Amino acid sequence: MLASIVKASRPISWVNTAFPFGAAYLLSGGTVDALFIGGVLFFLIPYNIAMYGINDVFDYESDIRNPRKGGIEGAVLSPKLHRPLLWAATITTVPFIIWFLVVGNITSNIWLLISAGAVVAYSAPVLRFKERPVLDSVTSAAHFTTPAIIGATITGGQVNIYFWYAIGAFFLWGMASHALGAVQDVQADQEGGLESIATVFGARVTTRLAAAAYLIAALLLFAMPSPAWVVGVAALGYVVNTIRFWQITDDTCEDVNRAWRVFLWMNYLSGALVTITLVSMYR
């Protein structure tokens, strides 16, 4: 059961939420203290158990029809594990959230509630933001950017305009990445009766929108002080990876899985470049 819960949390993507919190916390004046360690731990594992676990439970009917599910791109858990997974998400996240609310401030608390709300609203019944085109990509992007904003504001320190440039670029990256991921699931989602930005706009238009969002994100990074341009160059890699499928169709949507697999590994390279750039800027 524990192994299944961990698998459902997409370990390959843990760094995408933990790193933004940790980096923003330190750059806004925080130190390697209990709050830093607790925040990184929370956004590394519990946050992802909740985010992906809730999704897997309520997307089960679609996932069992999706050939790419069952590996690093998402677990397909037996229905008997759904209740334990939801309990695991609750038990591991609530204590952290209460702690952060107690030690945080008004600004960080607002962003924390937005973050937690987005995690639930994306997949949970009734709200189901993931089935509301464009809002689905916006909510997904919030999953990755809000940890950084929480990290920057919970210290009570000041953030400059370039922090928001970076958040804007990161937000567009998140929207583009969600849209690209949705493209490969067009047929599976249609068969499962699910709507997404890709099922509404179609695989081709959605792929082109994702490429455009990646490009704008890169341009925002080029507008930041040197050496942020290094990360901007890395962002252009996502553009290249996406435009390879410029002529994709709904019938061939699953071919985009090749771009998605490249995307998963590109994140580690990009993360390394971001780390090196931050160290060089703030050493």
C-alpha positions in Angstrom: 0.0 0.0 0.0 2.8 2.4 0.9 4.6 1.6 -2.3 1.5 2.3 -4.3 0.9 5.6 -2.6 4.5 6.7 -3.3 4.1 5.6 -6.9 0.9 7.6 -7.3 2.8 10.8 -6.1 5.0 10.8 -9.2 8.5 10.8 -7.5 10.1 11.9 -10.8 8.3 15.2 -10.4 8.8 15.9 -6.7 11.6 18.3 -7.3 9.3 20.5 -9.4 7.5 21.7 -6.3 10.1 21.3 -3.6 12.8 23.2 -5.3 10.8 26.4 -6.0 9.8 26.7 -2.3 13.4 26.1 -1.1 15.0 28.5 -3.6 12.5 31.3 -3.0 12.7 30.8 0.8 16.5 31.2 0.8 16.6 34.1 -1.7 14.1 36.1 0.3 16.2 36.0 3.4 15.4 32.7 5.0 18.0 30.3 6.3 18.3 26.5 6.5 16.1 26.3 9.6 13.2 24.1 10.7 10.7 26.0 8.5 12.9 25.6 5.4 13.4 21.9 6.0 9.7 21.4 6.8 8.6 23.3 3.8 10.9 21.5 1.4 9.7 18.2 2.9 6.1 19.2 2.6 6.3 20.3 -1.0 8.6 17.3 -1.9 6.3 14.4 -0.8 2.9 15.2 1.0 2.0 17.9 -1.5 2.5 15.6 -4.4 0.7 12.7 -2.7 -2.3 15.1 -2.5 -2.0 16.7 -5.9 -1.5 13.5 -7.9 -3.3 11.1 -5.6 -6.6 13.0 -5.7 -6.2 13.2 -9.5 -5.6 9.4 -9.8 -8.6 8.6 -7.7 -11.1 10.7 -9.6 -9.5 10.1 -13.1 -9.6 6.3 -12.7 -12.1 5.7 -15.5 -10.0 7.7 -17.9 -6.7 6.3 -16.7 -7.6 2.7 -17.2 -8.1 3.5 -20.9 -4.8 5.4 -21.2 -1.8 3.2 -22.3 0.8 5.5 -20.9 -0.5 5.3 -17.3 0.9 2.7 -14.9 4.5 3.9 -15.1 6.5 7.0 -14.2 3.8 9.1 -15.9 1.0 8.1 -13.5 -0.2 5.1 -11.4 -3.4 3.2 -12.0 -4.3 2.0 -8.6 -6.9 -0.6 -7.8 -10.2 1.0 -6.5 -9.6 -0.7 -3.1 -6.6 1.6 -2.7 -8.4 4.8 -3.5 -9.7 5.4 0.1 -6.2 4.8 1.7 -4.7 7.2 -0.9 -7.1 9.9 0.0 -6.5 9.3 3.7 -2.7 9.5 3.1 -3.1 12.8 1.3 -5.1 14.2 4.2 -3.0 12.9 7.0 0.3 14.0 5.5 -0.7 17.5 4.4 -3.1 18.9 7.1 -0.5 19.0 9.9 2.0 20.9 7.7 -0.7 23.3 6.5 -1.7 24.1 10.1 1.9 24.7 11.1 2.5 27.0 8.1 -0.7 29.0 8.9 0.5 29.4 12.5 4.0 30.6 11.7 3.2 32.4 8.5 1.8 35.9 7.8 -1.3 37.1 6.1 0.3 37.1 2.6 1.9 33.7 2.9 -1.3 32.3 4.4 -3.4 33.5 1.5 -1.1 32.0 -1.0 -1.0 28.7 1.0 -4.8 28.5 1.0 -4.8 29.2 -2.7 -2.2 26.5 -3.3 -4.1 23.9 -1.2 -7.4 24.9 -2.8 -5.9 24.5 -6.3 -4.7 21.0 -5.4 -8.2 19.9 -4.4 -10.2 21.9 -6.9 -8.2 20.5 -9.9 -9.5 17.0 -9.6 -12.2 16.7 -6.9 -15.8 16.3 -7.9 -18.1 19.2 -8.5 -15.2 21.8 -8.9 -13.2 19.6 -11.3 -11.1 22.6 -12.7 -9.2 20.1 -14.9 -12.4 19.8 -17.0 -12.7 23.5 -17.5 -10.6 24.5 -20.5 -7.9 27.1 -19.9 -8.7 27.1 -16.2 -7.3 23.6 -16.1 -3.9 24.8 -17.3 -4.0 27.9 -15.0 -4.7 25.7 -12.0 -2.0 23.3 -12.9 0.5 26.1 -13.3 -0.5 27.4 -9.8 0.5 24.0 -8.4 4.1 24.8 -9.3 4.3 28.5 -8.8 2.5 28.9 -5.5 5.2 26.9 -3.5 7.7 29.5 -4.7 5.5 32.4 -3.7 4.8 30.9 -0.3 8.6 30.4 0.2 9.3 34.0 -0.7 6.5 35.5 1.4 6.6 33.3 4.5 9.9 34.8 5.6 8.5 38.3 5.6 11.3 39.5 3.4 11.0 41.7 0.4 10.9 40.4 -3.2 11.8 42.6 -6.2 10.2 43.0 -9.6 12.5 40.4 -11.1 11.1 37.8 -8.8 7.7 38.3 -10.4 9.3 38.2 -13.8 10.6 34.7 -12.9 7.2 33.7 -11.4 5.5 34.9 -14.6 7.9 32.8 -16.7 7.4 29.8 -14.4 3.6 30.2 -14.6 3.6 30.2 -18.4 6.0 27.2 -18.3 3.4 25.4 -16.1 0.5 26.3 -18.4 2.4 25.1 -21.4 3.5 21.9 -19.8 0.0 21.1 -18.7 -1.4 21.8 -22.1 1.3 19.6 -23.7 0.6 16.8 -21.3 -3.1 17.1 -22.1 -2.5 16.7 -25.8 -1.3 13.2 -25.5 -4.5 12.2 -23.6 -7.0 13.6 -26.0 -8.4 10.3 -27.1 -8.3 8.7 -23.7 -10.1 11.7 -22.2 -12.7 11.7 -24.9 -13.3 8.0 -24.3 -13.6 8.6 -20.6 -16.0 11.6 -21.1 -13.5 14.1 -19.8 -12.9 17.6 -21.1 -9.6 19.5 -21.1 -7.9 22.4 -22.9 -6.7 19.8 -25.5 -10.1 18.1 -26.1 -11.8 21.5 -26.6 -9.2 23.3 -28.8 -7.8 20.1 -30.4 -4.3 18.6 -30.3 -2.8 20.9 -33.0 -4.0 24.2 -31.6 -3.1 23.2 -28.1 0.4 22.2 -29.0 1.0 25.5 -30.8 -0.4 27.4 -27.8 2.0 25.5 -25.6 5.0 26.3 -27.8 3.9 30.0 -27.7 3.7 30.0 -23.9 7.1 28.4 -23.6 8.5 31.1 -26.0 7.0 34.0 -24.0 8.4 32.4 -20.8 11.9 32.4 -22.3 11.5 36.0 -23.4 10.6 37.0 -19.8 13.8 35.4 -18.6 15.9 37.2 -21.2 14.4 40.5 -19.8 16.0 39.7 -16.4 19.5 40.7 -15.3 22.4 38.5 -16.5 23.0 35.5 -16.2 19.2 34.8 -16.2 19.6 34.5 -20.0 21.2 31.1 -19.4 17.9 29.8 -18.1 16.1 31.5 -21.0 18.2 29.5 -23.4 17.1 26.3 -21.5 13.5 27.5 -21.8 14.0 27.6 -25.6 14.7 23.9 -25.4 11.1 23.4 -24.4 10.0 25.4 -27.5 12.0 23.2 -29.8 10.8 20.0 -28.1 7.2 21.1 -28.6 7.3 22.5 -32.2 8.4 19.1 -33.4 4.7 18.2 -33.2 3.5 21.4 -34.9 1.2 19.3 -37.3 -0.1 16.9 -34.7 -3.7 15.8 -35.0 -6.3 14.3 -32.6 -5.8 10.9 -34.3 -2.0 11.0 -33.7 -2.1 12.8 -30.3 -0.3 9.9 -28.5 2.8 10.7 -30.5 3.3 13.7 -28.3 4.2 11.3 -25.6 7.7 11.4 -27.1 7.9 15.1 -26.4 6.5 14.5 -22.9 9.2 12.0 -22.0 11.9 14.4 -23.2 10.1 17.1 -21.1 10.4 15.0 -17.9 14.2 14.7 -18.3 14.7 18.3 -19.5 13.3 19.4 -16.1 16.4 18.0 -14.4 18.8 19.8 -16.8 16.8 23.0 -16.4 16.8 22.7 -12.7 20.6 22.3 -12.6 20.9 25.5 -14.8 18.5 27.4 -12.5 20.5 26.3 -9.5 23.9 27.4 -11.0 22.4 30.7 -12.2 20.9 31.5 -8.8 24.2 30.7 -7.0 26.1 33.0 -9.4 23.6 35.8 -9.0 23.4 35.7 -5.2 26.7 34.4 -4.0 
